[in-house]
């Protein structure tokens, strides 16, 4: 019933137009080096300030779907992952293109992306209202516990060194704290500077870290793009669709892995790798993976898209984004004056269900758009880097400026760009940094409220079974690297098995 | 500009960079803790003080960056692999330095003309394009931005004296 209401919101023709614009821009962003889901949405966010929140989120989330689709194009044709989550798609997608089966590979990739997203949207449709209703009982302690769990999961589940995850995350929290403290009105870490009074906006950080940082990395790897051409016609699509049902088990496995990793903040990138690894282990053709198996395209794409989509579930229901792009969308909600969290489902029904309905339609539109326009986007990639790079840098500068109409933000963006380049090379993860920067104020205020309630007694975090369980789980996640090491020492065999399956 | 042939030349190793970045983080953590201490990291009559939360953020950051630092210092098998080769470093600088100049130009003459100069320079210097290919791109992109932002979306971008002369 609610969903029907949501589709009613879509009946506004302007929303459908925004949807097409969003998808097309999104694919473009996904294809171009240096522009991705997170910073692409961040750059376009200021342009939506004057739109109604519902239209704005429809357009921005469609950019996100488009970017998810677009990443596959560069992976298959150019062996360059346009997005981190499409790295695993290159393993079998590019060999297929080299064998002249680029059309098949792309059709398989797009169709399985669509499937993964669809599973995740159905999950959101049914699970989101339940979680939101449940979360209505949450007090500050519970909210802080959930946020704690999110951040601790990065430490426990990330593939980077735990201390690097922690350091990057704390940098995010520290930057979030800069500026005026909203509770006491005191100035924190401004050191007398007027410019620092505003604090660090995460949009600037995202544009710098993911945009400029990526351009610098791409530059380092050299400028040659040598791609395969793709021809997709109805015959190839139909022929591929006939083969796809064979891989139903892989697709379902990929979707489940993706949904799980998307809701817990594992993210799309590890989900795609995990799904690829599982498919390789369980498939009869596992030994042929890496030589151009279609199954090796289906597995990472379903998982990446399922994860990317389901990352919106915790964002909508709890106000905790499951991925950097979801974090940017959450920032958008705050700017439009909406408070993400369980109350959203009561106070902003039209917004929430309009968004969910747009996910269904947006992914159908996305599938059609990418299947019909691949040659166009592939030709964009053939534009030499020495033209694309300055244009993207200009776009990033424009995006950074429009957030607050502040010149200094462009310089800050540049600094974040250099940081992003160094962090990437030293494998400091960027996702926890961005999430901490977005959630920093919220996490701090729920922590302070909880502390106020208990008069500074930390035992409030174990005061009832719910909050106690979440906090204990969070701590287990935080110390998981130590725990798994201990398990490995005590029971060497089962430990090593667990390690393998995690890969 | 003469580019060096040998790409194996390391500008710096991973080991050095790891230590440098960890030190930077540790220093930043100290700054965070000192400033949180200044605004008060304890308990006031009306609840936790402003520096209560950031202080612990700084503390955790200090501990974890110290852990990275120590792990790299005492490691018996330090990662002495190349962080960035000289050839790569030159390439990165070729993007970074013009970009810094571009940002400076935005401040002086506004974003539109700065963008035109930046794109033209980049295409000429790195892409070695002939002038007839450079001009259309370098003019049309800033023009498209101008139409989109100043006229269509009514979002003002930084403008310089030339735009002022034209009445914007």
HADDOCK unambig.tbl for C-alpha pairs under 7 A between the chains (distance, minus, plus):
assign (segid A and resid 163 and name CA) (segid B and resid 64 and name CA) 5.15 0.50 0.50
assign (segid A and resid 163 and name CA) (segid B and resid 68 and name CA) 6.58 0.50 0.50
assign (segid A and resid 166 and name CA) (segid B and resid 61 and name CA) 7.00 0.50 0.50
assign (segid A and resid 166 and name CA) (segid B and resid 64 and name CA) 6.57 0.50 0.50
assign (segid A and resid 167 and name CA) (segid B and resid 61 and name CA) 5.11 0.50 0.50
assign (segid A and resid 167 and name CA) (segid B and resid 64 and name CA) 5.85 0.50 0.50
assign (segid A and resid 167 and name CA) (segid B and resid 65 and name CA) 6.16 0.50 0.50
assign (segid A and resid 170 and name CA) (segid B and resid 57 and name CA) 5.68 0.50 0.50
assign (segid A and resid 170 and name CA) (segid B and resid 61 and name CA) 5.55 0.50 0.50
assign (segid A and resid 173 and name CA) (segid B and resid 57 and name CA) 6.76 0.50 0.50
assign (segid A and resid 174 and name CA) (segid B and resid 54 and name CA) 6.29 0.50 0.50
assign (segid A and resid 174 and name CA) (segid B and resid 57 and name CA) 6.52 0.50 0.50
assign (segid A and resid 177 and name CA) (segid B and resid 54 and name CA) 6.68 0.50 0.50
assign (segid A and resid 181 and name CA) (segid B and resid 50 and name CA) 6.56 0.50 0.50
assign (segid A and resid 184 and name CA) (segid B and resid 50 and name CA) 6.30 0.50 0.50
assign (segid A and resid 186 and name CA) (segid B and resid 50 and name CA) 6.77 0.50 0.50
assign (segid A and resid 189 and name CA) (segid B and resid 35 and name CA) 5.98 0.50 0.50
assign (segid A and resid 216 and name CA) (segid B and resid 92 and name CA) 5.68 0.50 0.50
assign (segid A and resid 219 and name CA) (segid B and resid 91 and name CA) 6.40 0.50 0.50
assign (segid A and resid 219 and name CA) (segid B and resid 92 and name CA) 6.06 0.50 0.50
assign (segid A and resid 220 and name CA) (segid B and resid 88 and name CA) 4.93 0.50 0.50
assign (segid A and resid 220 and name CA) (segid B and resid 91 and name CA) 6.04 0.50 0.50
assign (segid A and resid 220 and name CA) (segid B and resid 92 and name CA) 5.82 0.50 0.50
assign (segid A and resid 386 and name CA) (segid B and resid 122 and name CA) 6.53 0.50 0.50
assign (segid A and resid 386 and name CA) (segid B and resid 123 and name CA) 5.66 0.50 0.50
assign (segid A and resid 386 and name CA) (segid B and resid 126 and name CA) 6.20 0.50 0.50
assign (segid A and resid 386 and name CA) (segid B and resid 127 and name CA) 5.24 0.50 0.50
assign (segid A and resid 387 and name CA) (segid B and resid 123 and name CA) 6.00 0.50 0.50
assign (segid A and resid 390 and name CA) (segid B and resid 118 and name CA) 6.91 0.50 0.50
assign (segid A and resid 390 and name CA) (segid B and resid 119 and name CA) 5.37 0.50 0.50
assign (segid A and resid 390 and name CA) (segid B and resid 122 and name CA) 6.64 0.50 0.50
assign (segid A and resid 391 and name CA) (segid B and resid 119 and name CA) 6.71 0.50 0.50
assign (segid A and resid 394 and name CA) (segid B and resid 115 and name CA) 6.21 0.50 0.50
assign (segid A and resid 410 and name CA) (segid B and resid 103 and name CA) 6.97 0.50 0.50
assign (segid A and resid 411 and name CA) (segid B and resid 103 and name CA) 6.82 0.50 0.50
assign (segid A and resid 426 and name CA) (segid B and resid 18 and name CA) 6.91 0.50 0.50
assign (segid A and resid 444 and name CA) (segid B and resid 53 and name CA) 6.52 0.50 0.50
assign (segid A and resid 448 and name CA) (segid B and resid 48 and name CA) 6.48 0.50 0.50
assign (segid A and resid 452 and name CA) (segid B and resid 47 and name CA) 5.63 0.50 0.50
